[in-house]
Amino acid sequence: MAFHIGKNCKIDPSVVFNVKDGFIGDGAIIHVGARIEGTKVEIGRGAYIDRYSMIGGGSAFAPGAHLI
């Protein structure tokens, strides 16, 4: 399993990733304080995740969980 970050993404250094598998698509923007967690997380190209957003967590780590 691996987590891949696409081309030309802008990700603030404070962003926390706790993901086992998935990807962030090309050109995504993830702002300060965001937190992205889960077993498998797929964030599409050109995605915009605002400041202090929380993606996943909790049941996102359940077997078979898949956030798109």
URMO-V647492 format. One record per pair of residues at least 12 apart in sequence whose C-alpha atoms are under 10 Angstrom apart, sorted by the first residue. I is the first residue (numbers start at 1). J is the second residue. If there is no record, write none. Layout:
i: {I I}
j: {J J}
//
This chain:
i: {1 1 1 1 1 1 2 2 2 2 2 2 3 3 3 3 3 3 3 3 3 3 3 4 4 4 4 4 4 5 5 5 5 5 5 5 5 6 6 6 6 6 6 6 6 6 6 7 7 7 7 7 7 8 8 8 8 8 8 9 9 9 9 9 9 9 9 9 9 10 10 10 10 10 10 10 11 11 11 11 11 11 11 11 12 12 12 12 12 12 12 13 13 13 13 13 14 14 14 14 14 14 14 15 15 15 15 15 15 15 15 15 15 16 16 16 16 16 16 16 17 17 17 17 17 17 18 18 18 18 18 18 18 18 18 18 19 19 19 19 19 19 19 19 19 19 19 20 20 20 20 20 20 21 21 21 21 21 21 22 22 22 22 22 22 22 22 22 23 23 23 23 23 23 23 24 24 24 24 24 24 24 25 25 25 25 25 25 26 26 26 26 26 27 27 27 27 27 28 28 28 28 28 28 28 29 29 29 29 29 29 30 30 30 30 30 30 30 31 31 31 31 31 31 32 32 32 32 32 33 33 33 33 33 34 34 34 34 34 34 34 35 35 35 35 35 35 35 35 36 36 36 36 36 36 37 37 37 37 37 37 37 37 37 38 38 38 38 38 38 38 38 38 38 38 39 39 39 39 39 39 39 39 39 39 39 40 40 40 40 40 40 40 40 40 40 41 41 41 41 41 41 41 42 42 42 43 43 43 44 55}
j: {19 20 21 22 39 40 19 20 21 22 23 40 17 18 19 20 21 22 23 24 40 41 42 21 22 23 24 25 42 22 23 24 25 26 27 28 43 23 24 25 26 27 28 43 44 45 46 24 25 26 27 28 45 25 26 27 28 29 46 24 25 26 27 28 29 30 45 46 47 26 27 28 29 30 31 48 27 28 29 30 31 32 34 49 29 30 31 32 33 34 51 30 31 32 33 34 30 31 32 33 34 35 52 30 31 32 33 34 35 36 51 52 53 32 33 34 35 36 37 54 34 35 36 37 38 55 35 36 37 38 39 40 41 56 57 61 36 37 38 39 40 41 42 56 57 60 61 37 38 39 40 41 61 38 39 40 41 42 66 38 39 40 41 42 43 66 67 68 40 41 42 43 44 45 68 41 42 43 44 45 46 47 42 43 44 45 46 47 43 44 45 46 47 44 45 46 47 48 43 44 45 46 47 48 49 45 46 47 48 49 50 47 48 49 50 51 52 53 48 49 50 51 52 53 49 50 51 52 53 50 51 52 53 54 49 50 51 52 53 54 55 49 51 52 53 54 55 56 57 49 53 54 55 56 57 54 55 56 57 58 59 60 61 67 55 56 57 58 59 60 61 62 65 66 67 56 57 59 60 61 62 63 64 65 66 67 56 60 61 62 63 64 65 66 67 68 55 56 60 65 66 67 68 66 67 68 55 67 68 68 67}
//
